[in-house]
Amino acid sequence: MGIDISLDMISKIDNPNIDASVGDAHNLQFENNTFDLIYIRNVIHYIDHPEKAISEIHRCLKPGGYFLFSQVVPPKDSISEEYDWLVGRNIHYPTQTEIINWMMDFQILNKKDYILAGQSIMNWLNNTCKDQKEKDEIFNRHIETSQTYKSMVNYFDSNDDVFVDIKHLMILYQKVK
């Protein structure tokens, strides 16, 4: 089962083994205690009220069920505002502290940070941004960002591109209540 609020994203799923439908994470249309496993990846920064979505996930998981959470996060909580400014698009990438605080009804079984080294900003923008003006603005913010941020992410620029290390947080939770 896969859900997304965007019909466009759902229509891109080309796997007959996935029953995909449009759905809102704030109001999941499933019975209590339905699933053994729920997995979300790089979604939480698009959700208006993450606490509500997490509560819905908790409701839909069976007791003892697993919740695998995977998300790009700022390299350090202290740089959160700058990170959001860099990304633009009125998106807030939650910090690790925010994420862990939202998951108080779950038990953490495993938490791991992964560094995706040397990621191309232009590649990301070319794949996620259709508006050239917005793309240019976001790219220029990456050039103009602070030395503090640049040192945290092993910033490197070359041939009209910027490369940074991206921090990806993965946490395996279990529903205990």
N, C-alpha and C positions, 0 to 999 in steps of 0.2 A: 504494500500500500504506500503510495506517495501522494503528498498534498502540496499545493502551492496556491497562494492567493491569485497568482497570475495565470490566466488561461494560456497566454503566450508561452510561459515556461512549461506548463503541463503538456502543451502540444509538442514540445521538443523531446519528450520521453519516447524513445523508440525501442521499448523492450516489452515483449508480450507477457513477461513474468511480473510486471509491475502494474498493479491496478491503480492508476493515477486519476486524481480528481481535484477540482478547484476546492479549496478550503481555507478557512481563516484560523490561524493558530490561536487567536484569542477565544475562539468558540469552536472547539473540535467536535465534529458530529459523530462521536463514537460513545459507546456505553462506558461506564466506569469499569476499570480493571479488564480492559480488552486485550492489551498487547504485552508480550514478553520483552520486547525490545523496541525502543524508539531512538532514532538517530537523526540529529540535525547537524548540518554542516554549513557554516558561513551564512546563517540566516538571521541571527538575533539582532544584528545591526539594522535590519529592515523592518523589524517589528515595533509597532508604536508603544506597546506596553509589555515589555519582556516578562515582567513578573506574572502577568495574567497568562501568557503563553506557557510559562514554566509550570504554573499551577494546573493548567489544562493537561499538560504532558503527565504530570504526577497523577492526576485523576484517571487518565486513560491507561496507565501502566498497571499491570497486575502486581499484587504484593510480591516482593522478591524480584520484580522485573528490572531490566537494565535500561539506562538512559545514557547513550553515547553522545557527548556534546563535543563539537569540533568547531573552532572559530579562530579567525585571524584577530589578533589583539594588538594594542599598542606595545612597543618594546618594553616599556615601563609604565606603571600607573601614573607617574608624575608627568608624563609627556602626553597625556590623553587629549587635552585641548588642542595642542599643536597637531597631533595625529589626525584629529577630526578636521582641522583646517586644511591639512594637506590633501586629504581624500576629497573634501568638498561634498557637494550634493546634499547638504543638510543631513548627513548621516553621522550618528554617534557610534563609534566602535567601543563597546564596553571594555572596561579594564578587567583584569583578573579578579580584583577585589569585588567589583560589582557582580560579576558572574557567580562567584562563590557565594556571595550573600543572597542571590536569588535562589540558590539551590539548597536552602537550609532544611528542606523536608526530605532530602536525599542523603545517603551515605556515600562519601567519596571512596571508591575502591582503588582508583589509579588516576594520577594526574601527571601529564607529561607536556613539556614545551618542545616544539620542533622549530628549528630555524630553517626556513626555505632560503638558501643563500643565493645572493646575486640575482634577484628577480628584476626583470625589466619593467620599468614604469611605462614605457611606450607600448610594450606588448599588452600590459594590463589595460591601458587606456584604449588601445585599438580594439580590444575585445569587449569592452564594457561601455564605451562612450561614443555615441553617434554624432554629437554636436562638436564641431571643430573648435568653436570659441571656448566651450567648457573644457575640452581636452587641453587646449593651449594654456588656459588659466591654471588648471591643476598641475600640468607639467612645470610651469613657471614657479608655482609655489614650492615644488620639490627642489628646484634650483635655489630658491631664496630662503629655504628653511634654515633653522638654527644649526650652529656647529654642534650643539648638544645632541640634537636628533641625528645629525649626520654621523657622529661618532658612535652612537648606539646601534646604528643599522649598517655599519661598514659601507657608507655611501661612496659611490664611484660614478663619475660621469664620463661618457665617451661616445663619440660619433652621434650626437643628437639624441642620446638616451641617458637615463639615470638608472643605476642598479642599486638595489638595497636588499638587505636581509629582512625577511618578513617573519614575524613570530606567530606561530600557530599553536593554539592551546587545545589539547584534547583531554577530556575528563570522562572517566567511566563512573557513573553513579549507579546506585541501586535504591529502589524504593523499599523502605523499611517499615512504613506505616500502612 
